[in-house]
Amino acid sequence: MANRIISWIDHRFPLTSFIKHELTDYPTPRNLGYWWNFGFLAGFVLMLQVLTGLFLAMHYKPDASIAFDSIQHIMRDVNYGWLLRFMHSTGASAFFLVIYIHMARTLYYGSYRAPRELMWWTGQGLLLLLMATAFMGYLLPWGQMSFWGATVITNLFRATPFIGDQVVVWLRGDYSVGDDTLTRFFALHYLFPFLIIGAVVVHLVALHSVKSSNPSGIDLADKDNIPLHPYYTSKDFFGLGVFLIAYFIVVFYFPHSVLEPANNVPANPLITPDHIVPEWYFLPFYAILRSVPNMVGGVVAMALSVMIFAFMPFLDRSRIPGGGRYRPVYRILFFIFMLDIFVLGYVGFVPPTDETIAIGQAATIYYFGSFLLLPLISKAEDKWLFKRGLPPKILALIASEEKEKSKRRQR
Amino acid sequence: MNRLYVSLLLGLMIMLQASASEIKLENFQADTSVVAVERGVDTFMNACHGCHSLKYVHYRDLASFGIDKDRIAAWRGDSTLDSAMSSLLSDEAALLSFGRVPPDLSMMIRAREGGASYLYSYLTGYYLTPDGKTSNHFFPLTKMPDALEISTATDPVKRSAILGQAHDIVSFLSWASDPHEAERKSLGYYVIVYLIVLTVLLYNVKLQVWSRLKD
């Protein structure tokens, strides 16, 4: 009976062939480490946010006079409302953590190299959408930090040439952040996740065309590929279990650690909080914004600090695959860059003093310097490694990549 | 090499921790048992409720938490069981006597850096300046008078009684700011134990599936 139903469907819709092509026969390199779990986790957290957000939206009121009260209603009176809200607020941080690890893996192993540039660029688009969604969602509780965070960030759009003031009013729907801003941010916060889902589909179509990267940095021969299901599905679900344990420890025992105390005070346009700090996932970029003394320059630097990742496929001039795995200089640069991001995060977190401003400026210069000097450094490293003589294993990898490339060209 | 990165990261985290707390707060552990919270409500009704509201806490919430119905009836007077624990002081009268409206305390524990420890330190942080004025170690600009009268209490027995009252009030406000905390922590235990068992099973599934691969 089941077979007949499936064959009825297969006559009209490519069900069996889809499952075969994308799951049970989909070739995946057999040497993927646990760093390759984070793409799946990002998709899972996206679904978690959509679902908890849906149920929160059933009780939330996007009206400046009652928004704060409606959150307290969810937290106190709605059955398991506190659980939904803590899952959603913790989920936002989890989402960024997973995405940042996913990006760090791509950077470390050089997974952005040809032919996966479009994976990297659609991922970059996804990061921007995620940032916009998180930013708008943070306004909805209508606390002090919501209000002042939105005020500061929308204000940055004054840097737009010629029409800056109009753009700010257009974004806010009013001359200052107010009820109109809240209602439109709610509408957009509900819309954007669906744009993200659309972009994820594009990301996955691109993935299933070029297939997964792997630690060696080159496309493996057919015999070294294994089907996604059941090998990587079982590995992904184990990783998911570990993730969920960590996630629920925060949700149940430290849910307030991702919420700012000042945001438990209702928004008040007349009182500015002592110091306005964004959520942890924006801190490094915020530090870069503050490191440039001029406002327009700061905005440009901040925007560039997010977008500059997109240029990696052009900036990295090395012929050696596998990124930090086979390239000692690149590996050291990667870890110093990670440290630099932590330093920037710290600078963004503390109230500015002369010292932290100086540290922030140095870290900002290092941040951009490590991108802008990468073409020279990677070229020099490439030359040095070839001159020193590469291990035969890596030479074989490069040779087999060349072979694969020429095969593709013939096709 | 790896150890170096880890120690660098740890060092950075310690730096972050150290800079987070500049004023030394009393380390406070809230006692959110029904008895302690009940004592806290009583002290709160006498010492705080004259000026401060608890607009997100209803008298029925106290009842469902397990506090004695007769005591609740005494506290609420003419208000219904369903009404919020609002104070009787109008905003206008408050502005007249204090120059500002006393903040609502429903979320106070969650609305201050340091939470319960901050609030306890603040309540017990009143002292007399050499020229006989009352001030506070943790919030010198406060407009609130020394409600528990700790600044003038010199008798050690009286002082420790006041510390006990402050402890009860802050315990009650801790419960009020997060009334589902006990439920959250007990549910979390089951969820996490379940997930650990599930993850161990999933790991074994993964091992089993991967053992089919031959080199």
Interface residues (C-beta under 8 A of the other chain):
Chain A: R30 D69 Q72 M75 R76 W82 L83 F86 I226 P230 Y231 S234 K235 F237 F238 L240 G241 V242 L244 I245 F248 I249 V251 F252 Y253 P255 H256 L259 P261 A262 N264 V265 F335 L339 F342 V343 Y346 F349 V350
Chain B: Y5 L8 L9 L12 M15 L16 S19 Y56 D61 S106 M107 R110 A111 R112 E113 G115 S177 D178 P179 H180 R184 K185 L187 G188 Y189 V191 I192 L195 I196 L198 T199 L202 Y203 V205 K206 V209 W210 L213
